[in-house]
């Protein structure tokens, strides 16, 4: 082959290779277009567009009285698209806009706002961040300012709504209401009714612009459907009273935790539910729903045993029972009453004085040979299952059964007075409520309505779990026993001259969650109802002490909470807003009284069938008389903004007057006010603290 032929051959081979290589590229491109093209085009599109979620506005939670307990507050991130603002418009209004923004936000001078606006306009920024987390009213004011009031197309105003959930009353009923937070655990009503409250989210398509900012694509929005509102049975006034009363006792005795339930007797509506636990710094917070956590109830359970005995017609409350001096033996165990020395008493008196021996003996005598008969009663009282309250987090009770490994010869007598069984305070309240209303076991409930845009779309009615937990005769005898507790028994110190109280104290040693009986931790409780003539509310108070607490009896730590709540609720129902502890007392010839608000004497006189002094509410009255027919009334006016003279008053009257003036009150001692840290007539600074010394 000649040199020329060799050159031609090499050129031919090179050309052929180039053609084959080009053909391979074309085939590869075709393959990619057919097989991978859609995915790559989708990827390219996603790099420049995205779909964002527009959150629905979560529904609100209201009381039946219309108070707002939980709400969604909109907040806004505001951006500006300077590319749509005409130069002459910007030049004309920039100074005014800067001045208005400085006046609205008060965080920078107008000159600083003007410089920032000029910089954004110079760069023709299309998504310039102006403000984050603006409250609704600031957002509304901002969008009405010059330039921005032209809207998105001509004023460049772009808003991104955000969601913030708030509880206007702070800690009040916090554990019951709950607090919704995105991607966080939710409790209370917020969790139970999440599907009702949350609504349906919307969507919006956004396009990526120069500089990496994302701009909404106009017309791409799908509006969210807002959540529905729920209406709770909680009464904010009763809730506040219950929380204040419980907290005051927890702080006084430095207890571990406490819970309080206020239930409407005829319906089962929960009007207040308080759960306060001691924190590491000694303060109290709604940290756990103790009302729905099972524990050994102690002596409040004696009512259930007595109800079973009465239903089976084994006893009547006037029969005698030997309390054996407060000591009895069952198997190899010894049972003692907290107050030794009780002898032969009527069953009513044994109940009133809370004899463990009496109730254990009766339970053992009539049910030891057939414990199932006793347990069947507990089943009818719904104590072996959840109450069914419309709130997530309720824990199951524990009622032992014969044949189980932990059932022993002493289980039944111990169960008869409140040990070896675990039920929640809510269970106890539910059964006592049945006695209060004449025998109907009502399901406790917290939600009365579901609303949409103010219109009721679902209403919840009271539900009867058992038409009659006992016959009329048995219920009447139980009511008599509970009245006796307050008349002559372990709660006689909370007896009121204005309305009847019926209930039962309870004191239980605690052995749970790593605590042994020997550790000296107690659970004090009081469960009862008022007024006794026409019962309206049942209240359960349960308080857990810390180790070595000096006060732990239910009559000492729990019963006073009941009385404080009942006083305020009873007074409010009569159209009166003051406390009842410093009211004058009547004797045969004299009316003796300490200083108290005028409204206190108004209540007293009306109860005595006499006309009250005609004095305005903003006066303190002192009364001294020679006869009950003639009052010598001395008055002292309480001036707004000045510290009143509360010397000689009972604690609740003093606190009522001082808090009404906007002061915070701290207390030392017991009894009546002997000293106040701020002199009467001193000018009050809002939120100022005053210390009271009682003696």
C-alpha positions as CSV (number, residue, x, y, z in Angstrom):
1,X,0.0,0.0,0.0
2,X,1.3,3.4,-1.0
3,X,1.7,6.3,1.3
4,X,-1.3,8.0,-0.3
5,X,-3.5,5.0,0.1
6,X,-2.4,4.6,3.7
7,X,-3.4,8.2,4.4
8,X,-6.8,7.7,2.7
9,X,-7.4,4.6,4.8
10,X,-6.5,6.3,8.1
11,X,-8.9,9.2,7.2
12,X,-11.6,6.7,6.4
13,X,-11.2,4.9,9.7
14,X,-11.2,8.2,11.6
15,X,-14.3,9.4,9.8
16,X,-16.0,6.1,10.5
17,X,-15.1,6.2,14.2
18,X,-16.4,9.8,14.4
19,X,-19.7,8.8,12.8
20,X,-20.1,5.8,15.0
21,X,-19.4,7.9,18.1
22,X,-21.9,10.5,17.0
23,X,-24.5,7.8,16.4
24,X,-23.8,6.4,19.9
25,X,-24.4,9.9,21.4
26,X,-27.7,10.3,19.4
27,X,-28.8,6.8,20.6
28,X,-27.9,7.6,24.2
29,X,-29.8,10.9,24.0
30,X,-32.8,9.2,22.6
31,X,-32.7,6.6,25.3
32,X,-32.5,9.2,28.0
33,X,-35.4,11.1,26.4
34,X,-37.6,8.1,26.3
35,X,-36.7,6.4,29.6
36,X,-35.4,9.1,31.9
37,X,-36.8,12.2,30.4
38,X,-40.0,12.6,32.5
39,X,-38.2,12.1,35.8
40,X,-35.4,14.6,34.8
41,X,-38.0,17.2,33.7
42,X,-39.8,16.7,37.0
43,X,-36.6,17.1,38.9
44,X,-35.8,20.3,37.0
45,X,-39.2,21.6,37.7
46,X,-39.0,20.8,41.4
47,X,-35.8,22.7,41.6
48,X,-37.7,25.8,40.6
49,X,-41.2,25.2,42.0
50,X,-42.5,23.8,45.2
51,X,-45.9,23.2,47.0
52,X,-46.2,24.6,50.5
53,X,-48.9,23.8,53.1
54,X,-51.2,26.6,54.2
55,X,-52.2,25.6,57.8
56,X,-55.9,25.6,58.7
57,X,-56.8,27.8,61.6
58,X,-57.3,25.5,64.6
59,X,-60.7,25.8,66.4
60,X,-61.1,27.6,69.6
61,X,-62.1,26.2,73.0
62,X,-64.8,28.1,74.9
63,X,-66.8,27.7,78.2
64,X,-70.6,27.6,78.2
65,X,-70.5,31.2,79.4
66,X,-68.5,32.3,76.4
67,X,-65.1,32.7,77.9
68,X,-62.2,31.8,75.5
69,X,-60.0,29.1,77.0
70,X,-57.7,28.4,74.1
71,X,-57.3,30.0,70.7
72,X,-55.3,30.3,67.6
73,X,-53.7,33.6,67.1
74,X,-52.5,34.4,63.6
75,X,-49.0,35.9,63.2
76,X,-47.5,37.1,59.9
77,X,-44.1,37.1,58.2
78,X,-44.1,40.1,55.8
79,X,-42.0,40.3,52.6
80,X,-41.8,43.1,50.0
81,X,-41.5,42.6,46.2
82,X,-39.9,45.9,45.2
83,X,-39.9,45.0,41.5
84,X,-43.6,45.9,41.2
85,X,-43.4,49.3,42.9
86,X,-43.1,52.1,40.5
87,X,-40.1,54.5,41.0
88,X,-42.3,57.6,41.3
89,X,-44.5,55.9,43.8
90,X,-41.6,54.8,45.9
91,X,-40.0,58.3,45.8
92,X,-43.2,60.0,46.7
93,X,-44.1,57.8,49.8
94,X,-40.8,56.4,51.1
95,X,-40.4,59.1,53.7
96,X,-43.9,58.8,55.0
97,X,-43.7,55.0,55.0
98,X,-40.5,55.1,57.1
99,X,-42.1,57.5,59.6
100,X,-45.2,55.4,59.9
101,X,-43.2,52.2,60.5
102,X,-41.1,53.8,63.1
103,X,-44.2,55.0,64.9
104,X,-45.9,51.6,64.6
105,X,-43.1,49.3,65.8
106,X,-41.1,51.7,68.0
107,X,-37.9,49.7,67.5
108,X,-35.9,51.9,65.2
109,X,-35.9,55.5,64.0
110,X,-37.5,56.5,60.7
111,X,-34.0,57.2,59.2
112,X,-33.0,53.5,59.7
113,X,-36.3,52.3,58.1
114,X,-35.7,54.7,55.2
115,X,-32.2,53.4,54.6
116,X,-33.4,49.8,54.6
117,X,-36.2,50.5,52.2
118,X,-33.9,52.4,49.8
119,X,-31.5,49.4,49.8
120,X,-34.2,47.0,49.0
121,X,-35.6,49.1,46.3
122,X,-32.2,49.7,44.8
123,X,-31.5,46.0,44.6
124,X,-35.1,45.4,43.3
125,X,-35.4,42.6,45.8
126,X,-38.4,40.4,45.0
127,X,-38.8,38.8,48.5
128,X,-37.3,41.2,50.9
129,X,-38.0,40.3,54.6
130,X,-39.6,43.2,56.4
131,X,-40.9,41.7,59.7
132,X,-41.4,38.3,61.3
133,X,-44.1,37.1,63.7
134,X,-46.2,40.2,63.5
135,X,-49.3,40.1,65.6
136,X,-52.6,40.4,63.7
137,X,-53.3,44.0,64.6
138,X,-49.8,45.2,63.7
139,X,-50.1,43.3,60.4
140,X,-53.4,45.0,59.7
141,X,-51.9,48.4,60.5
142,X,-48.8,47.7,58.3
143,X,-50.8,46.8,55.2
144,X,-52.7,50.0,55.5
145,X,-49.6,52.2,55.2
146,X,-48.7,54.1,52.0
147,X,-47.3,51.9,49.1
148,X,-48.3,48.7,51.0
149,X,-52.0,49.6,50.8
150,X,-51.8,49.1,47.1
151,X,-51.6,45.3,47.7
152,X,-49.4,42.7,46.2
153,X,-49.4,43.6,42.5
154,X,-48.6,47.3,42.9
155,X,-47.5,47.7,46.5
156,X,-45.4,44.5,46.7
157,X,-46.9,43.5,50.0
158,X,-46.6,39.7,50.6
159,X,-47.8,38.1,53.8
160,X,-47.0,34.6,55.1
161,X,-49.4,33.6,57.9
162,X,-48.1,31.6,60.8
163,X,-50.0,29.9,63.6
164,X,-49.6,30.4,67.4
165,X,-51.7,28.6,70.0
166,X,-52.4,30.4,73.3
167,X,-54.2,29.8,76.6
168,X,-55.5,33.3,77.7
169,X,-55.9,32.1,81.3
170,X,-52.3,30.7,81.5
171,X,-52.0,27.7,83.9
172,X,-55.8,27.6,84.7
173,X,-57.1,24.1,83.7
174,X,-53.9,23.8,81.7
175,X,-53.7,20.0,81.9
176,X,-57.4,19.6,81.1
177,X,-57.4,22.0,78.2
178,X,-54.0,21.1,76.9
179,X,-51.8,23.0,74.5
180,X,-51.3,22.1,70.9
181,X,-47.8,22.5,69.4
182,X,-46.8,21.3,66.0
183,X,-44.8,18.1,66.0
184,X,-45.1,17.9,69.8
185,X,-47.0,15.7,72.2
186,X,-50.5,17.1,73.0
187,X,-52.6,16.4,76.0
188,X,-56.1,17.2,77.3
189,X,-58.9,18.4,75.1
190,X,-56.4,19.4,72.4
191,X,-55.5,15.8,72.0
192,X,-58.9,14.2,72.6
193,X,-60.6,16.5,70.0
194,X,-57.7,17.0,67.7
195,X,-59.6,15.8,64.6
196,X,-62.4,18.3,65.4
197,X,-60.1,21.2,66.1
198,X,-57.5,20.9,63.4
199,X,-59.5,21.4,60.2
200,X,-58.0,20.7,56.7
201,X,-54.8,22.4,55.5
202,X,-54.6,24.2,52.2
203,X,-51.8,24.4,49.6
204,X,-49.9,27.0,47.6
205,X,-47.4,26.7,44.7
206,X,-44.2,28.8,44.9
207,X,-41.6,29.6,42.3
208,X,-37.9,30.0,42.9
209,X,-36.7,33.4,41.8
210,X,-33.3,35.0,41.4
211,X,-31.4,35.1,44.6
212,X,-32.9,31.9,45.9
213,X,-36.2,33.4,47.2
214,X,-39.5,31.7,46.8
215,X,-42.4,33.7,45.4
216,X,-46.1,32.5,45.6
217,X,-47.6,31.7,42.2
218,X,-50.7,33.8,41.9
219,X,-53.9,31.8,41.5
220,X,-52.3,28.6,42.8
221,X,-53.7,28.7,46.4
222,X,-56.2,26.2,47.7
223,X,-57.7,27.8,50.8
224,X,-57.6,25.8,54.1
225,X,-60.8,24.7,55.9
226,X,-60.7,26.0,59.5
227,X,-61.2,23.7,62.4
228,X,-64.4,23.6,64.5
229,X,-64.8,25.1,68.0
230,X,-65.6,23.1,71.1
231,X,-67.5,24.3,74.1
232,X,-66.4,22.9,77.5
233,X,-68.5,22.4,80.6
234,X,-65.7,24.1,82.7
235,X,-66.8,27.2,84.5
236,X,-63.9,29.7,84.6
237,X,-65.1,31.3,87.9
238,X,-65.4,27.9,89.7
239,X,-62.1,26.8,88.2
240,X,-60.3,29.9,89.5
241,X,-61.8,29.4,93.0
242,X,-60.9,25.7,93.1
243,X,-57.3,26.4,91.9
244,X,-56.8,29.2,94.4
245,X,-58.2,27.1,97.3
246,X,-56.2,24.0,96.4
247,X,-52.9,25.9,95.8
248,X,-53.2,27.7,99.1
249,X,-53.3,24.5,101.1
250,X,-50.6,22.8,99.0
251,X,-48.3,25.7,99.7
252,X,-49.2,25.9,103.4
253,X,-48.3,22.3,104.0
254,X,-45.7,21.9,101.2
255,X,-47.6,18.9,99.8
256,X,-46.4,16.8,96.8
257,X,-49.5,17.3,94.6
258,X,-53.3,17.7,94.8
259,X,-56.4,17.4,92.6
260,X,-59.8,18.8,92.9
261,X,-63.0,18.0,90.9
262,X,-66.2,20.0,90.9
263,X,-69.1,18.1,89.3
264,X,-72.6,19.2,88.7
265,X,-74.8,16.8,90.8
266,X,-77.7,16.4,88.4
267,X,-75.8,16.2,85.1
268,X,-72.3,15.0,85.7
269,X,-70.8,18.1,84.0
270,X,-67.3,18.9,85.2
271,X,-67.3,22.5,86.3
272,X,-63.7,22.5,87.5
273,X,-60.8,20.2,87.3
274,X,-57.5,21.2,89.0
275,X,-54.3,19.2,89.0
276,X,-51.3,20.8,90.8
277,X,-47.9,19.2,91.3
278,X,-44.9,20.5,93.2
279,X,-42.0,21.5,91.0
280,X,-38.3,21.4,91.9
281,X,-38.3,25.1,92.8
282,X,-41.2,24.5,95.2
283,X,-43.9,26.1,93.0
284,X,-47.0,24.3,91.8
285,X,-47.9,23.6,88.2
286,X,-50.5,21.7,86.2
287,X,-48.1,18.9,85.3
288,X,-50.1,15.7,85.4
289,X,-53.8,14.7,85.5
290,X,-53.9,13.2,89.0
291,X,-57.7,13.1,88.9
292,X,-57.5,10.2,86.4
293,X,-54.7,8.3,88.0
294,X,-55.7,5.3,90.3
295,X,-54.5,5.1,93.9
296,X,-55.7,3.5,97.1
297,X,-58.6,5.8,98.2
298,X,-58.6,5.2,101.9
299,X,-61.6,6.0,104.0
300,X,-63.7,7.7,101.3
301,X,-64.2,4.2,100.0
302,X,-66.2,3.3,103.1
303,X,-69.2,4.8,101.4
304,X,-69.1,2.1,98.7
305,X,-68.9,-0.6,101.3
306,X,-71.8,0.9,103.3
307,X,-73.8,1.2,100.2
308,X,-73.4,-2.5,99.4
309,X,-74.4,-3.5,102.9
310,X,-77.5,-1.3,102.8
311,X,-78.5,-2.5,99.4
312,X,-78.3,-6.1,100.5
313,X,-80.4,-5.2,103.6
314,X,-77.8,-6.7,105.9
315,X,-77.8,-3.6,108.1
316,X,-79.3,-0.2,108.8
317,X,-77.3,2.8,110.0
318,X,-78.9,2.8,113.5
319,X,-77.6,-0.7,114.3
320,X,-74.7,-0.9,116.8
321,X,-71.2,-2.1,115.9
322,X,-68.3,-2.7,118.4
323,X,-65.2,-0.7,117.3
324,X,-63.2,-2.7,119.9
325,X,-61.3,0.4,121.1
326,X,-60.0,0.9,117.6
327,X,-58.1,-2.4,117.3
328,X,-59.0,-5.7,115.5
329,X,-57.2,-8.8,114.2
330,X,-57.7,-10.4,110.8
331,X,-55.5,-13.5,110.2
332,X,-52.0,-12.5,111.3
333,X,-52.6,-8.8,110.7
334,X,-53.7,-6.1,113.1
335,X,-55.9,-3.3,112.1
336,X,-56.1,0.0,114.0
337,X,-58.2,3.1,113.8
338,X,-56.4,6.4,113.6
339,X,-58.3,7.5,116.7
340,X,-58.1,4.8,119.3
341,X,-60.7,4.3,122.0
342,X,-63.9,4.0,120.0
343,X,-66.3,1.5,121.6
344,X,-69.9,0.5,120.7
345,X,-71.4,3.0,118.3
346,X,-74.2,3.2,115.8
347,X,-73.0,2.4,112.3
348,X,-73.8,6.1,111.4
349,X,-71.5,7.3,114.2
350,X,-68.8,4.8,113.3
351,X,-68.9,6.1,109.7
352,X,-68.9,9.7,111.0
353,X,-65.8,9.0,113.1
354,X,-64.2,7.0,110.3
355,X,-63.7,3.7,112.1
356,X,-61.6,1.3,110.0
357,X,-62.4,-1.5,112.5
358,X,-66.1,-1.1,112.1
359,X,-66.2,-1.1,108.4
360,X,-63.7,-4.0,108.1
361,X,-65.7,-6.1,110.5
362,X,-68.9,-5.4,108.7
363,X,-67.4,-6.2,105.3
364,X,-65.8,-9.4,106.6
365,X,-68.9,-10.5,108.4
366,X,-71.2,-10.3,105.5
367,X,-69.1,-10.9,102.4
368,X,-66.1,-13.1,103.4
369,X,-68.0,-16.3,102.4
370,X,-69.1,-14.7,99.2
371,X,-66.8,-11.9,98.1
372,X,-68.2,-12.0,94.6
373,X,-71.5,-10.5,95.9
374,X,-69.5,-7.5,97.2
375,X,-67.5,-7.2,94.0
376,X,-70.7,-7.3,92.0
377,X,-71.7,-4.1,93.7
378,X,-68.4,-2.5,92.8
379,X,-69.1,-3.5,89.3
380,X,-72.5,-1.8,89.3
381,X,-70.8,1.3,90.7
382,X,-68.5,1.2,87.6
383,X,-65.4,1.0,89.8
384,X,-63.8,-1.8,87.8
385,X,-63.6,0.1,84.5
386,X,-62.8,3.6,83.2
387,X,-65.4,6.3,83.9
388,X,-65.7,7.1,80.2
389,X,-64.9,10.8,80.6
390,X,-64.4,12.5,77.3
391,X,-60.7,13.2,77.9
392,X,-57.7,11.1,76.9
393,X,-55.3,9.8,79.5
394,X,-57.7,8.2,81.9
395,X,-56.0,5.1,83.5
396,X,-57.8,1.9,84.3
397,X,-58.7,1.1,88.0
398,X,-57.6,-2.1,89.7
399,X,-60.2,-4.2,91.6
400,X,-58.7,-7.5,92.9
401,X,-60.6,-10.7,92.2
402,X,-60.7,-14.0,94.2
403,X,-58.3,-16.5,92.6
404,X,-55.8,-13.9,91.6
405,X,-52.3,-14.3,93.1
406,X,-52.5,-11.2,95.3
407,X,-55.9,-12.1,96.7
408,X,-55.6,-13.2,100.4
409,X,-57.6,-13.8,103.5
410,X,-57.3,-10.1,104.5
411,X,-58.0,-8.6,101.1
412,X,-61.8,-8.2,101.7
413,X,-61.7,-6.5,105.1
414,X,-58.9,-4.2,103.9
415,X,-60.8,-3.4,100.8
416,X,-63.9,-2.6,102.9
417,X,-62.2,0.5,104.3
418,X,-60.2,1.6,101.2
419,X,-57.1,-0.4,100.8
420,X,-56.1,-3.2,98.3
421,X,-58.1,-1.5,95.6
422,X,-57.0,1.3,93.2
423,X,-59.5,3.8,91.7
424,X,-59.2,7.3,90.5
425,X,-60.5,10.4,92.4
426,X,-62.8,10.8,89.4
427,X,-64.4,7.4,90.2
428,X,-64.9,8.4,93.8
429,X,-66.4,11.7,92.8
430,X,-68.8,9.9,90.4
431,X,-70.2,7.6,93.1
432,X,-70.6,10.3,95.7
433,X,-72.4,12.3,93.1
434,X,-74.9,9.5,92.7
435,X,-75.7,9.7,96.4
436,X,-76.0,13.5,96.1
437,X,-78.6,13.4,93.3
438,X,-80.7,10.5,94.7
439,X,-79.1,7.5,93.1
440,X,-78.3,8.2,89.4
441,X,-74.7,7.4,88.4
442,X,-73.9,10.1,85.8
443,X,-71.0,9.8,83.3
444,X,-68.6,12.7,84.0
445,X,-68.1,14.8,80.9
446,X,-66.3,18.0,79.8
447,X,-67.6,18.9,76.3
448,X,-71.1,20.2,75.8
449,X,-71.1,21.3,72.2
450,X,-69.2,21.4,68.9
451,X,-69.7,24.6,66.9
452,X,-68.8,25.7,63.4
453,X,-68.7,29.4,62.6
454,X,-70.8,30.0,65.8
455,X,-73.5,27.5,64.9
456,X,-74.0,24.4,67.1
457,X,-73.6,21.3,64.9
458,X,-73.4,18.7,67.8
459,X,-74.7,18.8,71.3
460,X,-73.7,16.4,74.1
461,X,-76.3,15.6,76.7
462,X,-75.9,14.1,80.2
463,X,-75.6,10.3,80.2
464,X,-77.0,8.1,82.9
465,X,-74.7,5.1,83.5
466,X,-77.0,3.5,86.1
467,X,-80.5,4.7,86.8
468,X,-80.2,3.7,90.5
469,X,-77.0,2.5,92.2
470,X,-79.2,1.8,95.3
471,X,-82.8,2.0,96.5
472,X,-84.3,5.1,97.9
473,X,-84.0,3.9,101.5
474,X,-80.3,3.1,101.2
475,X,-79.6,6.5,99.5
476,X,-81.3,8.3,102.3
477,X,-79.4,6.5,105.0
478,X,-76.1,7.2,103.1
479,X,-77.0,10.9,102.9
480,X,-77.7,10.9,106.7
481,X,-74.3,9.3,107.4
482,X,-72.5,11.9,105.2
483,X,-74.3,14.7,107.0
484,X,-73.2,13.3,110.3
485,X,-69.6,13.5,109.3
486,X,-69.9,17.3,109.1
487,X,-72.2,17.7,112.0
488,X,-70.3,15.6,114.7
489,X,-67.6,13.6,112.9
490,X,-64.2,14.1,111.4
491,X,-65.2,17.1,109.3
492,X,-67.2,19.0,111.9
493,X,-64.8,22.0,111.7
494,X,-66.0,22.8,108.1
495,X,-69.7,23.0,109.1
496,X,-71.3,26.1,107.7
497,X,-74.1,28.2,109.3
498,X,-75.4,29.1,105.8
499,X,-75.8,25.9,103.9
500,X,-75.6,22.2,104.6
501,X,-72.5,20.0,103.7
502,X,-72.4,16.3,103.5
503,X,-69.3,14.3,102.8
504,X,-66.5,11.9,104.0
505,X,-62.9,12.4,105.0
506,X,-60.2,10.0,104.0
507,X,-56.6,9.4,105.1
508,X,-54.6,6.7,103.4
509,X,-51.0,5.6,103.8
510,X,-49.3,5.4,100.4
511,X,-47.4,2.6,98.9
512,X,-46.8,3.1,95.2
513,X,-44.2,4.1,92.7
514,X,-41.3,3.2,94.9
515,X,-42.9,4.5,98.1
516,X,-43.4,2.1,101.1
517,X,-46.0,2.4,103.8
518,X,-43.2,3.0,106.3
519,X,-42.0,6.1,104.4
520,X,-44.8,8.1,106.0
521,X,-46.4,9.5,102.8
522,X,-50.2,10.0,103.1
523,X,-53.1,10.8,100.9
524,X,-55.7,13.1,102.5
525,X,-59.1,13.5,100.9
526,X,-62.6,14.9,101.3
527,X,-65.5,14.1,99.0
528,X,-68.9,15.6,99.5
529,X,-71.7,17.7,98.2
530,X,-73.7,20.9,99.0
531,X,-76.2,22.3,99.7
532,X,-77.7,19.2,101.4
533,X,-81.3,20.3,100.9
534,X,-81.0,20.6,97.1
535,X,-77.5,19.3,96.1
536,X,-76.0,21.2,93.3
537,X,-72.3,20.3,93.3
538,X,-70.2,17.4,94.3
539,X,-66.5,18.1,95.1
540,X,-63.7,15.7,95.5
541,X,-60.3,16.9,96.9
542,X,-57.3,14.6,97.1
543,X,-53.9,15.7,98.3
544,X,-50.7,13.7,98.5
545,X,-48.1,14.7,101.1
546,X,-44.4,14.6,101.1
547,X,-42.4,12.3,103.4
548,X,-42.5,13.4,107.0
549,X,-45.3,15.9,106.5
550,X,-46.7,17.2,109.8
551,X,-50.3,17.4,108.5
552,X,-51.9,14.6,106.5
553,X,-55.4,13.9,107.7
554,X,-58.1,14.4,105.1
555,X,-60.0,16.5,107.6
556,X,-57.0,18.8,108.0
557,X,-55.7,19.3,104.5
558,X,-58.5,18.4,102.1
559,X,-61.8,19.3,103.9
560,X,-60.8,23.1,104.2
561,X,-60.3,23.2,100.4
562,X,-63.9,21.9,100.0
563,X,-65.2,24.5,102.3
564,X,-63.3,27.4,100.6
565,X,-64.7,26.3,97.2
566,X,-68.2,25.8,98.5
567,X,-68.2,29.2,100.3
568,X,-67.3,31.0,97.1
569,X,-69.7,29.1,94.9
570,X,-72.6,29.3,97.3
571,X,-72.1,33.0,97.8
572,X,-71.8,33.6,94.0
573,X,-75.1,31.7,93.4
574,X,-76.8,34.1,95.9
575,X,-75.5,37.1,93.9
576,X,-72.9,37.9,96.5
577,X,-69.2,38.1,95.7
578,X,-67.5,38.1,99.1
579,X,-66.1,35.3,101.3
580,X,-67.9,33.9,104.4
581,X,-65.3,33.5,107.1
582,X,-65.4,36.8,108.9
583,X,-69.2,37.2,109.1
584,X,-70.6,38.2,112.5
585,X,-72.2,35.5,114.8
586,X,-75.4,35.8,116.7
587,X,-75.9,35.2,120.4
588,X,-79.1,35.7,122.5
589,X,-78.4,39.3,123.3
590,X,-75.5,40.5,121.2
591,X,-74.3,40.6,117.7
592,X,-70.5,40.2,117.8
593,X,-68.5,40.8,114.7
594,X,-65.0,41.6,113.4
595,X,-64.3,44.0,110.6
596,X,-65.5,42.7,107.2
597,X,-66.8,44.0,103.8
598,X,-70.3,45.3,103.8
599,X,-71.5,42.5,101.6
600,X,-70.6,40.0,104.3
601,X,-73.0,41.6,106.7
602,X,-75.6,41.7,104.0
603,X,-75.5,37.9,103.8
604,X,-75.6,37.5,107.5
605,X,-78.5,39.8,108.1
606,X,-80.5,38.2,105.3
607,X,-79.9,34.7,106.9
608,X,-81.1,36.1,110.2
609,X,-84.3,37.4,108.5
610,X,-83.3,41.0,109.1
611,X,-82.6,44.1,107.0
612,X,-78.9,44.7,106.3
613,X,-77.3,48.1,106.9
614,X,-77.6,50.3,103.8
615,X,-74.0,50.7,103.0
616,X,-72.1,50.6,99.7
617,X,-69.9,47.7,98.8
618,X,-66.7,49.8,99.0
619,X,-67.0,50.1,102.8
620,X,-65.7,48.0,105.7
621,X,-68.2,47.6,108.5
622,X,-67.6,47.1,112.2
623,X,-70.7,46.2,114.3
624,X,-71.3,46.3,118.0
625,X,-74.7,46.0,119.6
626,X,-76.4,46.0,123.0
627,X,-79.4,44.0,121.7
628,X,-79.9,42.0,118.5
629,X,-82.6,44.5,117.5
630,X,-80.4,47.5,117.3
631,X,-77.1,47.7,115.5
632,X,-74.4,50.3,116.1
633,X,-72.7,50.4,112.7
634,X,-69.3,51.9,112.1
635,X,-68.1,52.2,108.5
636,X,-64.8,52.9,106.9
637,X,-64.6,53.6,103.2
638,X,-62.2,51.7,101.0
639,X,-60.7,54.1,98.5
640,X,-59.5,52.9,95.1
641,X,-55.7,52.9,94.8
642,X,-55.2,53.0,98.6
643,X,-54.4,50.1,101.0
644,X,-57.4,49.3,103.1
645,X,-57.2,48.6,106.8
646,X,-57.8,44.8,107.1
647,X,-56.6,44.5,110.8
648,X,-58.9,42.1,112.7
649,X,-60.3,40.5,109.6
650,X,-60.4,36.8,108.8
651,X,-57.9,35.8,106.1
652,X,-60.4,35.3,103.2
653,X,-62.1,38.7,103.8
654,X,-58.7,40.4,103.9
655,X,-57.4,38.7,100.8
656,X,-60.7,39.4,99.0
657,X,-60.4,43.2,99.6
658,X,-56.6,43.4,98.9
659,X,-56.8,41.4,95.7
660,X,-59.7,43.4,94.6
661,X,-57.4,46.4,94.8
662,X,-54.9,44.7,92.6
663,X,-52.4,43.6,95.3
664,X,-50.6,40.3,95.8
665,X,-50.9,38.8,99.3
666,X,-48.5,36.7,101.3
667,X,-49.5,35.3,104.6
668,X,-47.8,34.0,107.8
669,X,-49.5,32.4,110.8
670,X,-53.1,31.5,111.5
671,X,-56.2,33.3,112.8
672,X,-57.1,36.9,112.1
673,X,-55.0,39.7,110.7
674,X,-52.8,41.2,113.4
675,X,-50.4,43.1,111.2
676,X,-50.2,44.3,107.6
677,X,-46.9,45.3,106.1
678,X,-48.3,48.3,104.2
679,X,-50.1,50.9,106.3
680,X,-53.7,51.8,105.6
681,X,-54.0,54.6,103.2
682,X,-50.7,53.9,101.4
683,X,-50.8,54.4,97.7
684,X,-50.9,51.1,95.8
685,X,-48.7,50.2,92.9
686,X,-50.3,47.7,90.6
687,X,-49.2,44.2,91.5
688,X,-47.6,45.3,94.7
689,X,-47.1,42.6,97.4
690,X,-48.5,43.0,101.0
691,X,-47.7,40.6,103.8
692,X,-50.3,39.7,106.4
693,X,-49.3,38.4,109.9
694,X,-52.1,36.3,111.4
695,X,-52.5,35.5,115.1
